[in-house]
């Protein structure tokens, strides 16, 4: 998937709306995990919520490209160091 679709979404609805949508999708994913753990929803439904978050994360990458890449590199390096211990 290209960044064009994420750019189009941000351009159409604006940064504040997409930030709010990110919050909403994260909340839905959290609830899905809790429901899945209690066997109240299917794995497929839980994964659907993860994908919604993934789509929003890609929009955040478009909105904050430099900050995102910098923090991703930092967090990945930190994880690698933790795994090496």
N, C-alpha and C positions, 0 to 999 in steps of 0.2 A: 504494500500500500504506500502511496506517495504522500508527501506532506501536503499536497494540493488540497486534498479533502479536509484536512485539519485546518489549513489556512482558510478555506471556504467557510467552514463552520464558525471560526472565530470572526471572520469578516462579516458574516451574516448576523450573528447574534451578539457579538461584542465580548470583550474580555470579562467584564463583571458577570454577565450571564453564564459564561462558560466556567468561570471560577465557582459560581453557585452550583452549576451542574456537577462539577467535580466533587463538591461536598456531598451532594445528593447521591451520586453514584457510589462514593466511598461508604456512605451510611448504609446503602442497600447491600453492598458487599459484606459489610460487617454483620448485618442481620442474616444474610444468607449463610455465612459461616456458622453462626449460632444455631440456625435452624437445621442445617445439614448435620451438625454435630449431634443434634437430638433426633435425627432421622425424620425431620418434618418436610424436607425438600430433597429433590434429586440432585445428584452430582452435576447433571447437565444444567440445571437451573442455577446452581452455585457458580459454575464456570461461566455461565452467561453473564452473571453479575461481575465476575473478574474481567471479562472482556469489555464490559461497559467502562470499567475503571481504566483498563488499558487504552481504550479509545480516548478517554479524557486525559490520561497521562501524555499521550502523543500530542494533544492540543496544548498542554502545558509546556511540552518541549518546544512547540512552535512559538508560544508566547514568550518564553524565557530561554532562548537557545543557549546563550553563553553561560548563564547561571546554571542551567540544567547540566550541560556537559561538564562544567567544572565540578559540580557536586557529585555527579555520577562517577567521575574519575576518582575523586576523593573517597567516596563510599566503597567503590569496588576495590581500591587499594587497601582500605582498612579491613574489608572482609577477607581479602587474600592474606593479610598479615595475621588475622585472627585464626584462619584455617591452618596456617603454618605452625602455630603454637602447639 
